[in-house]
Amino acid sequence: MEDEVDRLIEAWRRERPDLDVAPMEVLSRVSRLARHLDRARSQAFDTHGLESWEFDVLAALRRAGTPYQLSPGKLLKETLVTSGTMTNRVDRLTARGLVERLPDPHDRRGVLVQLTPAGRDKVDAAMADLLTHERALLGGLSDDDQQKIARVLRELVRPFDLEKH
């Protein structure tokens, strides 16, 4: 069964037989899938009035578990943005009533960012919708195939994750 990437690769092989275009067989498909995933994420988040970055911050706090709070430094590590960007994001989420800043009981100068009940409801609903969209993207694959792909992609991504640590 041929797809658009097969056609692109065939054209490149015809036009540039001197190049090894084999990496495109995997990475062009990953890139195309990423575009579909971005669209699915946008649809899921739009339904709940969230931007992707808002979901990322709220989800990091939700994953932290009760009482759903993190220091700004830990939020930076979870979301991979600069401190200035995070300050702006927390300000905007605070204005929307989705998070609040609290004094850090272990550091008089520090603060903690905590998910509000409204923020928790919003991120939980958006997450449920996101998973529905993601299941639809993977609908043509068996559970076994999904697990195989996850294992292979884990190996592909692992070196990049190790660079961050």
N, C-alpha and C positions, 0 to 999 in steps of 0.2 A: 504494500500500500504506500504510494508515493505522497509526499506532502510538499509544501512550498519550499522548505529547506532543501529537499532533494533536488528540486529544480534549480535553485540558486547554486548549489554545489556543482551540479552538472554543467551549468553555464561557466562557472569559474574554472572548472577542470578543462573545459573546451578552450576558453580564452587564455588561461594561464596554466598550462600543463606543467610548468616548472615549479609551481607552488604546491605544497602539501596542505590541502584545505580540510583535512580530517578533523581538526579541532572545531570547525564550524558545524559538523554533524551534531555535536553535543551542545556547544555554547550558543549557537543561533536558536536552537530549540528552547534552551533555558531562557534566553532573552525574550523570545516570543511568549513563552509561558508567563514570564514576569509581567509582561504588559497585560495579559489577561487577568492575572492575579491583582495587579494594581486597579484595574477596572472593577473587579469584584469587591475589593476592599473599599473603594470609593462608594460603590452602591450600598454596601452594608453600613458604612459610617454615615453617609448622607441621610439615610433613613432615620438616624438618631441625632442628626444635627451636629455631627463631629467631623473635624478634620483628622487626617491620618496622624498628624503629630499629637493631637489631643488624645486620640485613642492610645498612642504609644505611652504617653505619660500616665494616663489613667490606668492602663493595663499593668504598667510596672508597679504602681502602688497596689493594685488589686492582687497581683501575684505575691507581693510581700506578706500577705496574710494579715490577720487581725493584729494590730489595729489599723492596718492599711496605711502605713506611713514609712517614709524614707527621708534621709537627709538629702539635701540638694546634691551633694557629692555622689551619693549612691544613685540618684536619679540620672546624673550625668553619665555614669558608667552603664546604666541600663539602656539609655536612649542614644548614646553616642553623639551628644551635641556639646557645644561650648557652654561655659557658665553663663555668659551673657544671654545666650539663646534660652537657656533653661530659666533664668530669672524672668525673662519676658513671657515665656510659656506659663510659668506658675502664676505670674500676675494675671494673665488672661483667663486662666482656669479658675483662679480665685474670684475674679470679677463675675464669672458665670455661676459661681456657687458650687463648683464641682470639686474643688480642693480648698484646704485652708492651711495657713501657716500657724504652727504652734511652737512655743519655746521648747528647746531640747532640754529635758530634765538633767541630762548628763554633761551639758556644756552651756554655761550661762550666755555665751555669745552666739550659740548655734540655734538653728531652727529645724523643725521637721515639717515636711509637707505631708498632709494627711488627706485621704480621700473622704469626701463627705458622703452621706447616704445617697444624695442625688447623683453624685459622681459614680458611686458604686452601682446604682441601678442602671445608669446610662452605659457604663462600660460592660456590665453583664449582658445587657440586651444587645449591644453592638457585637459582642463576642459571639453570642448565639447566632446572630444573623451572618457574621463572617464565616462561621463554621458551616452554615448551610450553603453559602456560596462556594466555599472551598470543596465541600463534598461534591457539589455539582461539577466543579472543574475536574475532579478525579473520578467522576462517575463511570467512565469507561474502563477503569482498571480494577482488577481484583484486589482484595486485601493483600494477597501474597505479592503481587506486582508492586503495590504501593510500598510495602515493607522493603522490597528489594531496591526500589528507586531511592527510598530514604537512606538505606545503608550506603549506596554508592554516592549519593550527594553529600552525606556526612563526611565521607573520605575526601571528597573534592573540596568542601568548605573548611575542614579542620585546620589546614595550615594557615588560613586567613584569620581564623578565630584565635589561634595560638599567637599570632603577631600582636594582637591587642593586649595580651596578658603579660 
